[in-house]
Amino acid sequence: MRPLARFHTRLRGAVLAEMVMAGVIGGLIMSVLPGFYFAYIKLWQRETGKLGAVGRADFVVRRIKREVRNARSVTVSSDGKGLTLVLPALTYDAGLGVTGSALDSEGRLVDGDRVCYYYVVDPNGTGTAGGSIYRRLVHADGSEHAPRLVADQIYPQLNPLAASATSPAPVFSYNATTRLVTVHVTTAEPRPTSGTLLPLDSDPRCARDSGQLVRVATSQHPEGVIQCSTCGTQVRPTAHIVSSSAQLRLRNK
């Protein structure tokens, strides 16, 4: 065989080998990439769900905390679902060019605006067991702003258990002796279904048997852990559930 013919034969063999190798590598890539993609989607869904629930609970507590610190007095409804804060009145000092708290003739703070936080179950009438927390501002002259939504997908029935360990702690409570306001917020972020990236608009339940979720006290967790009312500890919630609690002290009188 002539040298040129041998060269062409070797070249064709090398090209064929490269084509086969490229096909094998391409096949591997096409078989592996979808697995990585769907694994990433599941991870993204799980983490964004957790962040959504954590962010919602944290926002409510931080919003109330800022106003409790400035409040003069607090009133909590008998069912623990309403909190009213009376803030000091403000006045503008033209000489100093600043706005500060108004004082009476004896140097005491004067009542100003009232801020009301309250929980409403199923505000849209969809049949859900969850609800929303709203904020309403009432000025000292009696005028008020329309209620504003603070957070939704709130489930007080999944709050940590009260000291009696027989029922969940209320959303709001107040100890007049210690001047402590206690806030418990439990929120849920539904997990996306396997067929869609959008969350389900339904209450959190156990994915095994659709049983209702409840708080059950244990020796390690007297505040309670979330279990299924049907299958007990083998619970697989259909939502990311986050509870946030805080004790806030009034500083003004």
ROSE-219116 format. One record per atom (N, C-alpha, C, O): residue number from 1; atom name; x, y negated, z. Coordinates in steps of 0.1 Angstrom, whole numbers. Layout:
REM residues N
> nr atom px py pz
> NUM CA X Y Z
...
//
This chain:
REM residues 253
> nr atom px py pz
> 1 N 9 12 0
> 1 CA 0 0 0
> 1 C 9 -12 0
> 1 O 19 -13 7
> 2 N 5 -21 -8
> 2 CA 13 -34 -9
> 2 C 12 -42 4
> 2 O 2 -41 11
> 3 N 22 -50 6
> 3 CA 22 -58 19
> 3 C 10 -67 19
> 3 O 4 -69 30
> 4 N 6 -73 8
> 4 CA -5 -82 8
> 4 C -18 -75 12
> 4 O -27 -80 19
> 5 N -20 -63 6
> 5 CA -32 -55 9
> 5 C -32 -51 24
> 5 O -43 -51 30
> 6 N -21 -47 29
> 6 CA -20 -43 43
> 6 C -24 -55 52
> 6 O -31 -54 62
> 7 N -19 -67 48
> 7 CA -22 -79 56
> 7 C -37 -82 56
> 7 O -43 -85 66
> 8 N -44 -81 44
> 8 CA -58 -83 43
> 8 C -66 -73 52
> 8 O -76 -76 58
> 9 N -61 -60 52
> 9 CA -68 -50 60
> 9 C -67 -53 75
> 9 O -77 -52 82
> 10 N -55 -57 79
> 10 CA -53 -60 93
> 10 C -62 -73 97
> 10 O -67 -73 108
> 11 N -62 -82 88
> 11 CA -70 -95 90
> 11 C -85 -91 92
> 11 O -92 -96 101
> 12 N -90 -83 83
> 12 CA -104 -79 84
> 12 C -107 -72 97
> 12 O -117 -74 103
> 13 N -97 -63 101
> 13 CA -99 -56 114
> 13 C -99 -65 126
> 13 O -107 -64 135
> 14 N -90 -75 125
> 14 CA -90 -85 136
> 14 C -103 -93 137
> 14 O -108 -96 148
> 15 N -108 -98 125
> 15 CA -120 -106 125
> 15 C -132 -97 130
> 15 O -140 -102 138
> 16 N -132 -85 126
> 16 CA -143 -76 130
> 16 C -143 -74 145
> 16 O -153 -74 152
> 17 N -130 -72 151
> 17 CA -129 -70 165
> 17 C -133 -82 173
> 17 O -140 -82 183
> 18 N -130 -94 167
> 18 CA -134 -107 174
> 18 C -149 -108 173
> 18 O -155 -113 183
> 19 N -155 -104 162
> 19 CA -170 -105 161
> 19 C -177 -96 171
> 19 O -187 -100 177
> 20 N -171 -84 172
> 20 CA -177 -75 182
> 20 C -175 -80 196
> 20 O -185 -79 204
> 21 N -163 -85 199
> 21 CA -161 -91 213
> 21 C -170 -103 215
> 21 O -176 -104 226
> 22 N -172 -112 205
> 22 CA -181 -123 207
> 22 C -195 -118 209
> 22 O -203 -124 217
> 23 N -199 -108 202
> 23 CA -213 -102 204
> 23 C -215 -97 218
> 23 O -225 -99 224
> 24 N -205 -90 223
> 24 CA -205 -84 237
> 24 C -206 -95 247
> 24 O -214 -95 256
> 25 N -197 -105 246
> 25 CA -197 -117 255
> 25 C -211 -124 254
> 25 O -216 -128 265
> 26 N -216 -127 242
> 26 CA -228 -134 241
> 26 C -240 -126 247
> 26 O -249 -132 253
> 27 N -240 -113 245
> 27 CA -250 -104 252
> 27 C -249 -105 267
> 27 O -260 -106 273
> 28 N -237 -105 272
> 28 CA -236 -106 287
> 28 C -241 -119 292
> 28 O -248 -120 302
> 29 N -237 -130 284
> 29 CA -242 -143 288
> 29 C -257 -144 288
> 29 O -263 -149 297
> 30 N -263 -139 277
> 30 CA -277 -140 276
> 30 C -285 -132 287
> 30 O -296 -135 290
> 31 N -278 -121 291
> 31 CA -285 -113 301
> 31 C -282 -118 316
> 31 O -291 -115 325
> 32 N -271 -125 318
> 32 CA -268 -130 331
> 32 C -274 -144 334
> 32 O -278 -146 345
> 33 N -274 -153 324
> 33 CA -278 -166 326
> 33 C -293 -167 331
> 33 O -295 -175 340
> 34 N -302 -160 325
> 34 CA -316 -161 331
> 34 C -317 -157 345
> 34 O -324 -163 353
> 35 N -308 -147 350
> 35 CA -309 -143 364
> 35 C -304 -155 373
> 35 O -310 -158 383
> 36 N -293 -161 368
> 36 CA -288 -173 376
> 36 C -298 -184 376
> 36 O -300 -191 386
> 37 N -305 -186 364
> 37 CA -315 -197 363
> 37 C -326 -195 373
> 37 O -330 -204 380
> 38 N -332 -183 373
> 38 CA -343 -180 382
> 38 C -339 -180 396
> 38 O -347 -184 405
> 39 N -327 -176 399
> 39 CA -322 -176 413
> 39 C -321 -190 417
> 39 O -324 -194 429
> 40 N -316 -199 408
> 40 CA -315 -213 412
> 40 C -328 -219 414
> 40 O -330 -227 423
> 41 N -338 -216 406
> 41 CA -352 -221 407
> 41 C -358 -217 421
> 41 O -364 -226 427
> 42 N -356 -205 424
> 42 CA -361 -200 437
> 42 C -354 -207 449
> 42 O -361 -211 458
> 43 N -341 -209 448
> 43 CA -334 -216 458
> 43 C -338 -231 459
> 43 O -340 -236 470
> 44 N -340 -237 448
> 44 CA -345 -251 447
> 44 C -359 -252 453
> 44 O -361 -262 461
> 45 N -368 -243 450
> 45 CA -381 -244 455
> 45 C -381 -242 471
> 45 O -388 -250 478
> 46 N -373 -233 475
> 46 CA -372 -230 490
> 46 C -367 -243 497
> 46 O -373 -247 507
> 47 N -356 -248 492
> 47 CA -349 -259 500
> 47 C -357 -272 499
> 47 O -358 -279 508
> 48 N -363 -275 487
> 48 CA -371 -287 486
> 48 C -384 -286 494
> 48 O -388 -296 500
> 49 N -389 -274 496
> 49 CA -401 -272 505
> 49 C -397 -275 519
> 49 O -405 -281 526
> 50 N -386 -270 523
> 50 CA -381 -272 537
> 50 C -379 -287 539
> 50 O -383 -293 549
> 51 N -372 -293 530
> 51 CA -369 -308 531
> 51 C -382 -316 531
> 51 O -383 -326 538
> 52 N -392 -312 523
> 52 CA -405 -319 523
> 52 C -411 -318 537
> 52 O -416 -329 542
> 53 N -412 -307 543
> 53 CA -418 -305 556
> 53 C -410 -313 567
> 53 O -416 -319 575
> 54 N -397 -311 567
> 54 CA -389 -318 577
> 54 C -390 -333 575
> 54 O -391 -340 585
> 55 N -389 -338 563
> 55 CA -390 -352 561
> 55 C -403 -358 565
> 55 O -404 -369 571
> 56 N -414 -351 563
> 56 CA -427 -356 567
> 56 C -429 -357 582
> 56 O -433 -367 587
> 57 N -424 -346 589
> 57 CA -425 -346 604
> 57 C -416 -357 609
> 57 O -420 -364 619
> 58 N -404 -358 604
> 58 CA -395 -368 609
> 58 C -399 -382 607
> 58 O -397 -391 615
> 59 N -406 -385 595
> 59 CA -411 -398 592
> 59 C -421 -403 602
> 59 O -421 -414 607
> 60 N -431 -394 605
> 60 CA -441 -397 615
> 60 C -436 -401 628
> 60 O -439 -411 634
> 61 N -426 -392 633
> 61 CA -421 -395 647
> 61 C -413 -408 647
> 61 O -414 -416 656
> 62 N -405 -410 636
> 62 CA -397 -423 636
> 62 C -406 -435 635
> 62 O -403 -445 641
> 63 N -416 -434 627
> 63 CA -425 -446 626
> 63 C -432 -449 639
> 63 O -433 -461 643
> 64 N -437 -439 646
> 64 CA -443 -442 659
> 64 C -433 -446 670
> 64 O -436 -455 678
> 65 N -422 -440 669
> 65 CA -411 -443 679
> 65 C -408 -458 679
> 65 O -406 -464 690
> 66 N -407 -464 667
> 66 CA -403 -478 666
> 66 C -413 -487 673
> 66 O -410 -497 679
> 67 N -426 -484 671
> 67 CA -437 -492 677
> 67 C -440 -489 691
> 67 O -444 -498 699
> 68 N -437 -477 696
> 68 CA -439 -474 710
> 68 C -429 -482 718
> 68 O -433 -487 729
> 69 N -417 -483 714
> 69 CA -407 -490 721
> 69 C -410 -505 723
> 69 O -406 -511 733
> 70 N -418 -511 714
> 70 CA -422 -525 716
> 70 C -436 -527 722
> 70 O -440 -538 725
> 71 N -443 -516 724
> 71 CA -457 -517 729
> 71 C -457 -521 744
> 71 O -448 -518 751
> 72 N -468 -528 747
> 72 CA -471 -532 761
> 72 C -479 -521 769
> 72 O -477 -519 780
> 73 N -488 -515 761
> 73 CA -497 -505 768
> 73 C -501 -495 757
> 73 O -500 -497 745
> 74 N -506 -483 762
> 74 CA -509 -472 754
> 74 C -522 -466 758
> 74 O -525 -465 770
> 75 N -530 -462 749
> 75 CA -543 -455 751
> 75 C -543 -442 742
> 75 O -541 -443 730
> 76 N -546 -431 748
> 76 CA -547 -418 741
> 76 C -561 -413 742
> 76 O -566 -413 753
> 77 N -566 -409 731
> 77 CA -580 -403 731
> 77 C -581 -391 739
> 77 O -571 -384 741
> 78 N -593 -387 743
> 78 CA -595 -375 752
> 78 C -591 -362 745
> 78 O -587 -353 751
> 79 N -592 -362 732
> 79 CA -588 -349 724
> 79 C -574 -349 720
> 79 O -569 -340 714
> 80 N -566 -360 723
> 80 CA -552 -360 720
> 80 C -549 -363 705
> 80 O -538 -360 701
> 81 N -559 -367 698
> 81 CA -557 -369 684
> 81 C -557 -384 680
> 81 O -556 -387 668
> 82 N -557 -393 689
> 82 CA -557 -407 687
> 82 C -548 -414 696
> 82 O -548 -412 708
> 83 N -540 -424 691
> 83 CA -530 -431 699
> 83 C -532 -446 695
> 83 O -531 -450 683
> 84 N -534 -455 705
> 84 CA -535 -469 703
> 84 C -525 -476 711
> 84 O -523 -475 723
> 85 N -517 -484 704
> 85 CA -506 -492 710
> 85 C -509 -507 709
> 85 O -514 -512 699
> 86 N -508 -513 720
> 86 CA -510 -528 721
> 86 C -496 -534 721
> 86 O -488 -532 730
> 87 N -493 -542 710
> 87 CA -480 -549 708
> 87 C -480 -563 714
> 87 O -491 -569 715
> 88 N -469 -568 718
> 88 CA -468 -582 723
> 88 C -472 -592 712
> 88 O -468 -590 700
> 89 N -478 -603 716
> 89 CA -481 -613 706
> 89 C -468 -620 702
> 89 O -459 -621 710
> 90 N -467 -625 690
> 90 CA -455 -632 685
> 90 C -458 -646 683
> 90 O -469 -650 679
> 91 N -448 -655 684
> 91 CA -449 -669 682
> 91 C -437 -674 675
> 91 O -426 -668 677
> 92 N -438 -685 668
> 92 CA -427 -691 661
> 92 C -422 -703 668
> 92 O -429 -712 671
> 93 N -409 -703 672
> 93 CA -402 -714 678
> 93 C -396 -723 668
> 93 O -386 -719 662
> 94 N -402 -734 665
> 94 CA -398 -743 655
> 94 C -384 -749 658
> 94 O -376 -751 649
> 95 N -381 -751 671
> 95 CA -368 -757 675
> 95 C -357 -747 672
> 95 O -346 -752 667
> 96 N -359 -734 675
> 96 CA -348 -725 672
> 96 C -349 -718 659
> 96 O -339 -712 654
> 97 N -361 -720 652
> 97 CA -362 -714 639
> 97 C -363 -699 639
> 97 O -359 -692 630
> 98 N -368 -693 650
> 98 CA -370 -678 651
> 98 C -384 -675 656
> 98 O -391 -683 662
> 99 N -387 -662 654
> 99 CA -400 -657 659
> 99 C -397 -648 671
> 99 O -389 -639 670
> 100 N -404 -650 682
> 100 CA -402 -642 694
> 100 C -415 -639 700
> 100 O -426 -643 696
> 101 N -415 -632 712
> 101 CA -427 -628 719
> 101 C -433 -640 726
> 101 O -426 -648 732
> 102 N -446 -641 725
> 102 CA -453 -652 732
> 102 C -455 -649 747
> 102 O -456 -637 751
> 103 N -454 -659 755
> 103 CA -454 -657 770
> 103 C -466 -666 775
> 103 O -468 -677 770
> 104 N -472 -661 786
> 104 CA -482 -670 792
> 104 C -476 -680 802
> 104 O -463 -681 802
> 105 N -484 -687 810
> 105 CA -478 -697 819
> 105 C -470 -691 830
> 105 O -462 -699 836
> 106 N -471 -678 833
> 106 CA -463 -672 843
> 106 C -451 -664 837
> 106 O -445 -657 845
> 107 N -449 -666 825
> 107 CA -438 -659 818
> 107 C -440 -645 815
> 107 O -430 -637 813
> 108 N -452 -640 814
> 108 CA -455 -626 810
> 108 C -459 -625 796
> 108 O -464 -635 790
> 109 N -457 -613 790
> 109 CA -460 -611 776
> 109 C -475 -612 774
> 109 O -483 -609 784
> 110 N -479 -615 762
> 110 CA -494 -617 759
> 110 C -497 -606 749
> 110 O -489 -603 740
> 111 N -509 -600 750
> 111 CA -513 -590 741
> 111 C -515 -595 727
> 111 O -520 -607 725
> 112 N -510 -588 717
> 112 CA -511 -592 703
> 112 C -519 -581 695
> 112 O -530 -577 698
> 113 N -513 -577 684
> 113 CA -519 -567 675
> 113 C -520 -553 682
> 113 O -513 -550 691
> 114 N -530 -546 677
> 114 CA -531 -532 681
> 114 C -529 -523 669
> 114 O -533 -525 658
> 115 N -521 -513 671
> 115 CA -518 -503 661
> 115 C -524 -489 665
> 115 O -522 -484 676
> 116 N -532 -484 656
> 116 CA -539 -471 659
> 116 C -534 -460 650
> 116 O -535 -462 638
> 117 N -530 -449 656
> 117 CA -527 -437 648
> 117 C -537 -427 652
> 117 O -541 -425 664
> 118 N -542 -420 642
> 118 CA -552 -410 645
> 118 C -552 -399 635
> 118 O -549 -401 623
> 119 N -555 -387 639
> 119 CA -555 -375 631
> 119 C -569 -372 626
> 119 O -579 -372 634
> 120 N -571 -369 613
> 120 CA -583 -365 608
> 120 C -582 -352 601
> 120 O -573 -350 592
> 121 N -590 -342 605
> 121 CA -589 -329 598
> 121 C -597 -329 585
> 121 O -608 -334 584
> 122 N -591 -323 575
> 122 CA -597 -321 562
> 122 C -603 -334 557
> 122 O -615 -334 554
> 123 N -596 -345 555
> 123 CA -602 -358 551
> 123 C -608 -358 537
> 123 O -617 -366 535
> 124 N -604 -349 529
> 124 CA -609 -348 515
> 124 C -620 -338 513
> 124 O -625 -337 502
> 125 N -624 -331 524
> 125 CA -635 -322 523
> 125 C -632 -309 515
> 125 O -641 -304 508
> 126 N -620 -305 514
> 126 CA -616 -293 506
> 126 C -617 -280 514
> 126 O -615 -269 508
> 127 N -620 -281 527
> 127 CA -621 -268 534
> 127 C -609 -264 541
> 127 O -608 -253 547
> 128 N -598 -272 540
> 128 CA -586 -268 546
> 128 C -586 -270 562
> 128 O -594 -278 566
> 129 N -578 -263 569
> 129 CA -577 -264 583
> 129 C -568 -275 587
> 129 O -567 -279 599
> 130 N -560 -280 578
> 130 CA -550 -290 580
> 130 C -557 -304 579
> 130 O -568 -305 576
> 131 N -549 -314 582
> 131 CA -554 -328 582
> 131 C -543 -338 579
> 131 O -532 -334 575
> 132 N -547 -350 582
> 132 CA -538 -361 579
> 132 C -537 -371 591
> 132 O -546 -372 599
> 133 N -526 -378 592
> 133 CA -524 -388 602
> 133 C -525 -402 595
> 133 O -518 -404 585
> 134 N -534 -411 600
> 134 CA -535 -424 595
> 134 C -531 -435 605
> 134 O -530 -432 617
> 135 N -527 -446 599
> 135 CA -524 -458 608
> 135 C -533 -470 604
> 135 O -534 -473 592
> 136 N -538 -476 614
> 136 CA -547 -488 612
> 136 C -542 -499 621
> 136 O -539 -497 633
> 137 N -540 -511 615
> 137 CA -535 -523 622
> 137 C -547 -532 624
> 137 O -554 -536 615
> 138 N -549 -536 637
> 138 CA -559 -546 641
> 138 C -553 -558 647
> 138 O -546 -557 657
> 139 N -555 -570 641
> 139 CA -549 -582 646
> 139 C -556 -587 659
> 139 O -567 -583 662
> 140 N -549 -596 666
> 140 CA -555 -601 678
> 140 C -568 -608 676
> 140 O -576 -609 685
> 141 N -570 -614 664
> 141 CA -582 -621 661
> 141 C -594 -612 657
> 141 O -604 -617 654
> 142 N -591 -599 657
> 142 CA -602 -590 653
> 142 C -601 -585 639
> 142 O -607 -575 636
> 143 N -594 -592 630
> 143 CA -593 -588 616
> 143 C -584 -575 616
> 143 O -575 -573 624
> 144 N -586 -567 606
> 144 CA -579 -555 605
> 144 C -576 -551 590
> 144 O -582 -555 581
> 145 N -565 -543 589
> 145 CA -561 -538 576
> 145 C -568 -524 574
> 145 O -571 -517 583
> 146 N -569 -521 561
> 146 CA -575 -508 558
> 146 C -565 -497 563
> 146 O -553 -499 562
> 147 N -571 -485 568
> 147 CA -562 -475 572
> 147 C -552 -470 561
> 147 O -556 -469 550
> 148 N -540 -467 565
> 148 CA -530 -462 556
> 148 C -526 -448 559
> 148 O -524 -445 571
> 149 N -525 -439 549
> 149 CA -520 -426 552
> 149 C -505 -425 556
> 149 O -497 -431 549
> 150 N -503 -419 567
> 150 CA -489 -418 572
> 150 C -483 -404 567
> 150 O -472 -404 563
> 151 N -491 -394 569
> 151 CA -486 -380 565
> 151 C -498 -371 564
> 151 O -508 -372 571
> 152 N -497 -361 555
> 152 CA -507 -351 553
> 152 C -501 -337 556
> 152 O -490 -336 559
> 153 N -510 -327 554
> 153 CA -506 -313 556
> 153 C -501 -312 571
> 153 O -490 -306 573
> 154 N -509 -317 580
> 154 CA -505 -317 594
> 154 C -514 -306 601
> 154 O -526 -306 598
> 155 N -508 -297 609
> 155 CA -516 -286 615
> 155 C -513 -286 630
> 155 O -504 -279 635
> 156 N -522 -294 638
> 156 CA -520 -294 653
> 156 C -522 -280 659
> 156 O -516 -278 670
> 157 N -529 -271 653
> 157 CA -532 -258 659
> 157 C -519 -250 659
> 157 O -519 -239 665
> 158 N -509 -254 652
> 158 CA -496 -247 652
> 158 C -485 -255 660
> 158 O -473 -251 659
> 159 N -489 -265 667
> 159 CA -480 -272 676
> 159 C -474 -263 686
> 159 O -480 -252 689
> 160 N -462 -266 692
> 160 CA -457 -258 703
> 160 C -467 -257 714
> 160 O -475 -267 716
> 161 N -467 -247 721
> 161 CA -477 -245 732
> 161 C -475 -255 743
> 161 O -464 -258 746
> 162 N -486 -259 749
> 162 CA -485 -268 761
> 162 C -479 -260 773
> 162 O -477 -248 772
> 163 N -477 -267 784
> 163 CA -471 -261 796
> 163 C -479 -249 801
> 163 O -473 -240 807
> 164 N -492 -249 799
> 164 CA -501 -238 803
> 164 C -498 -226 794
> 164 O -502 -215 798
> 165 N -492 -228 783
> 165 CA -489 -217 773
> 165 C -502 -209 769
> 165 O -502 -198 765
> 166 N -513 -216 769
> 166 CA -526 -210 765
> 166 C -531 -217 752
> 166 O -540 -211 745
> 167 N -527 -229 749
> 167 CA -532 -236 738
> 167 C -521 -246 732
> 167 O -512 -250 740
> 168 N -522 -249 720
> 168 CA -512 -258 714
> 168 C -512 -272 721
> 168 O -523 -277 725
> 169 N -501 -278 722
> 169 CA -500 -292 727
> 169 C -507 -302 718
> 169 O -507 -300 706
> 170 N -513 -312 724
> 170 CA -520 -322 716
> 170 C -510 -330 707
> 170 O -498 -330 710
> 171 N -516 -337 697
> 171 CA -507 -345 689
> 171 C -501 -356 697
> 171 O -489 -359 696
> 172 N -510 -363 705
> 172 CA -505 -374 713
> 172 C -509 -372 728
> 172 O -520 -366 731
> 173 N -500 -375 737
> 173 CA -503 -375 751
> 173 C -495 -386 758
> 173 O -485 -391 753
> 174 N -500 -390 770
> 174 CA -493 -402 777
> 174 C -493 -399 792
> 174 O -504 -396 798
> 175 N -482 -401 798
> 175 CA -480 -400 812
> 175 C -479 -415 818
> 175 O -468 -421 816
> 176 N -489 -420 825
> 176 CA -489 -434 829
> 176 C -478 -436 840
> 176 O -473 -447 842
> 177 N -475 -425 848
> 177 CA -465 -427 859
> 177 C -451 -429 853
> 177 O -444 -438 858
> 178 N -447 -421 843
> 178 CA -434 -422 838
> 178 C -434 -431 825
> 178 O -423 -434 820
> 179 N -446 -435 821
> 179 CA -447 -444 809
> 179 C -441 -437 797
> 179 O -435 -443 788
> 180 N -443 -424 795
> 180 CA -438 -416 784
> 180 C -450 -412 775
> 180 O -460 -407 779
> 181 N -447 -415 762
> 181 CA -456 -411 751
> 181 C -450 -398 745
> 181 O -439 -399 740
> 182 N -458 -387 744
> 182 CA -453 -375 738
> 182 C -460 -373 725
> 182 O -472 -374 724
> 183 N -452 -370 714
> 183 CA -458 -368 701
> 183 C -454 -354 696
> 183 O -442 -351 696
> 184 N -464 -347 691
> 184 CA -461 -334 685
> 184 C -467 -334 671
> 184 O -479 -336 669
> 185 N -458 -331 661
> 185 CA -463 -331 648
> 185 C -458 -318 641
> 185 O -446 -315 641
> 186 N -467 -310 636
> 186 CA -464 -297 629
> 186 C -469 -299 615
> 186 O -481 -300 613
> 187 N -460 -298 605
> 187 CA -464 -300 591
> 187 C -460 -287 583
> 187 O -451 -280 587
> 188 N -467 -285 572
> 188 CA -464 -273 564
> 188 C -463 -278 550
> 188 O -470 -286 545
> 189 N -453 -272 543
> 189 CA -451 -274 529
> 189 C -453 -261 521
> 189 O -444 -252 522
> 190 N -464 -259 514
> 190 CA -467 -246 508
> 190 C -456 -242 498
> 190 O -450 -250 491
> 191 N -453 -229 499
> 191 CA -443 -224 490
> 191 C -449 -223 476
> 191 O -461 -219 474
> 192 N -441 -226 465
> 192 CA -446 -224 451
> 192 C -449 -209 449
> 192 O -442 -201 454
> 193 N -459 -206 440
> 193 CA -461 -193 436
> 193 C -451 -188 426
> 193 O -443 -197 421
> 194 N -450 -175 424
> 194 CA -440 -170 414
> 194 C -443 -174 400
> 194 O -434 -174 392
> 195 N -456 -179 397
> 195 CA -459 -182 383
> 195 C -459 -197 380
> 195 O -462 -201 369
> 196 N -456 -205 390
> 196 CA -456 -219 388
> 196 C -447 -226 397
> 196 O -443 -221 408
> 197 N -442 -238 393
> 197 CA -433 -246 401
> 197 C -441 -255 411
> 197 O -435 -261 419
> 198 N -454 -256 409
> 198 CA -462 -264 417
> 198 C -467 -257 430
> 198 O -470 -245 429
> 199 N -468 -264 441
> 199 CA -473 -257 453
> 199 C -488 -255 453
> 199 O -495 -262 447
> 200 N -492 -245 461
> 200 CA -506 -242 462
> 200 C -512 -252 472
> 200 O -506 -256 482
> 201 N -525 -256 470
> 201 CA -532 -265 478
> 201 C -540 -256 488
> 201 O -553 -255 486
> 202 N -534 -250 497
> 202 CA -541 -241 507
> 202 C -534 -241 520
> 202 O -523 -245 521
> 203 N -541 -236 530
> 203 CA -535 -235 544
> 203 C -524 -224 544
> 203 O -525 -214 537
> 204 N -515 -226 553
> 204 CA -504 -216 555
> 204 C -510 -204 561
> 204 O -517 -204 571
> 205 N -507 -192 555
> 205 CA -512 -179 561
> 205 C -500 -169 560
> 205 O -489 -173 555
> 206 N -503 -157 564
> 206 CA -493 -146 562
> 206 C -494 -141 548
> 206 O -505 -137 544
> 207 N -483 -140 541
> 207 CA -483 -135 528
> 207 C -486 -120 527
> 207 O -489 -115 516
> 208 N -484 -113 538
> 208 CA -487 -98 538
> 208 C -502 -95 537
> 208 O -506 -86 529
> 209 N -510 -101 545
> 209 CA -524 -98 546
> 209 C -533 -110 547
> 209 O -545 -108 550
> 210 N -528 -122 544
> 210 CA -536 -134 545
> 210 C -541 -137 559
> 210 O -551 -144 560
> 211 N -535 -131 569
> 211 CA -539 -134 583
> 211 C -536 -148 587
> 211 O -526 -154 582
> 212 N -543 -153 596
> 212 CA -541 -167 601
> 212 C -529 -167 610
> 212 O -525 -157 617
> 213 N -522 -178 610
> 213 CA -510 -180 618
> 213 C -513 -186 631
> 213 O -522 -195 632
> 214 N -507 -181 642
> 214 CA -509 -185 655
> 214 C -496 -187 663
> 214 O -486 -181 659
> 215 N -497 -194 674
> 215 CA -485 -196 683
> 215 C -486 -186 694
> 215 O -497 -185 701
> 216 N -476 -178 696
> 216 CA -476 -168 707
> 216 C -464 -170 716
> 216 O -452 -171 711
> 217 N -466 -171 729
> 217 CA -454 -173 738
> 217 C -447 -161 740
> 217 O -452 -150 741
> 218 N -434 -162 741
> 218 CA -425 -150 743
> 218 C -416 -154 755
> 218 O -415 -166 759
> 219 N -409 -144 760
> 219 CA -400 -147 772
> 219 C -388 -156 767
> 219 O -384 -164 775
> 220 N -384 -155 755
> 220 CA -373 -163 750
> 220 C -378 -177 745
> 220 O -371 -187 746
> 221 N -391 -177 741
> 221 CA -396 -190 736
> 221 C -410 -193 742
> 221 O -420 -189 737
> 222 N -410 -198 754
> 222 CA -423 -201 761
> 222 C -431 -211 754
> 222 O -443 -212 755
> 223 N -425 -219 745
> 223 CA -432 -229 737
> 223 C -440 -222 726
> 223 O -448 -228 719
> 224 N -437 -209 723
> 224 CA -444 -201 713
> 224 C -436 -200 700
> 224 O -429 -209 696
> 225 N -438 -189 694
> 225 CA -433 -186 680
> 225 C -445 -184 671
> 225 O -455 -179 676
> 226 N -443 -186 659
> 226 CA -454 -185 649
> 226 C -455 -170 645
> 226 O -445 -164 640
> 227 N -467 -164 647
> 227 CA -469 -150 643
> 227 C -482 -149 635
> 227 O -490 -159 634
> 228 N -484 -137 630
> 228 CA -497 -135 622
> 228 C -507 -129 631
> 228 O -504 -120 639
> 229 N -519 -133 631
> 229 CA -530 -128 639
> 229 C -533 -114 636
> 229 O -540 -107 644
> 230 N -529 -109 625
> 230 CA -532 -95 621
> 230 C -520 -86 622
> 230 O -521 -75 629
> 231 N -508 -89 616
> 231 CA -497 -81 617
> 231 C -486 -85 627
> 231 O -475 -79 627
> 232 N -489 -94 636
> 232 CA -480 -98 647
> 232 C -468 -104 642
> 232 O -468 -114 635
> 233 N -456 -99 647
> 233 CA -443 -105 644
> 233 C -439 -103 630
> 233 O -429 -110 626
> 234 N -444 -94 622
> 234 CA -440 -92 609
> 234 C -447 -102 599
> 234 O -453 -99 590
> 235 N -445 -115 603
> 235 CA -451 -126 595
> 235 C -443 -130 584
> 235 O -431 -132 585
> 236 N -449 -133 573
> 236 CA -443 -139 561
> 236 C -451 -151 557
> 236 O -460 -150 549
> 237 N -448 -163 563
> 237 CA -457 -174 560
> 237 C -457 -178 545
> 237 O -446 -177 538
> 238 N -468 -183 541
> 238 CA -469 -188 527
> 238 C -464 -203 526
> 238 O -465 -209 515
> 239 N -459 -208 537
> 239 CA -455 -222 537
> 239 C -443 -224 546
> 239 O -440 -216 555
> 240 N -435 -234 544
> 240 CA -424 -238 553
> 240 C -431 -246 564
> 240 O -437 -257 561
> 241 N -429 -242 576
> 241 CA -436 -249 588
> 241 C -426 -255 597
> 241 O -416 -248 601
> 242 N -427 -268 599
> 242 CA -417 -275 608
> 242 C -425 -282 618
> 242 O -435 -289 616
> 243 N -420 -281 631
> 243 CA -426 -289 642
> 243 C -415 -299 647
> 243 O -404 -295 649
> 244 N -420 -311 650
> 244 CA -411 -321 655
> 244 C -418 -327 667
> 244 O -430 -331 666
> 245 N -411 -328 678
> 245 CA -416 -334 690
> 245 C -407 -345 696
> 245 O -395 -344 693
> 246 N -413 -355 702
> 246 CA -404 -365 708
> 246 C -412 -371 720
> 246 O -424 -372 720
> 247 N -404 -376 730
> 247 CA -409 -383 741
> 247 C -404 -397 740
> 247 O -392 -399 739
> 248 N -413 -407 740
> 248 CA -410 -421 738
> 248 C -414 -429 750
> 248 O -426 -428 755
> 249 N -405 -437 755
> 249 CA -408 -445 767
> 249 C -412 -459 764
> 249 O -405 -466 756
> 250 N -422 -465 770
> 250 CA -426 -479 769
> 250 C -416 -487 777
> 250 O -413 -484 788
> 251 N -412 -498 771
> 251 CA -402 -506 778
> 251 C -408 -520 782
> 251 O -402 -526 791
> 252 N -418 -524 775
> 252 CA -424 -537 778
> 252 C -436 -536 788
> 252 O -443 -525 788
> 253 N -439 -546 796
> 253 CA -451 -546 804
> 253 C -458 -559 802
> 253 O -468 -561 809
//
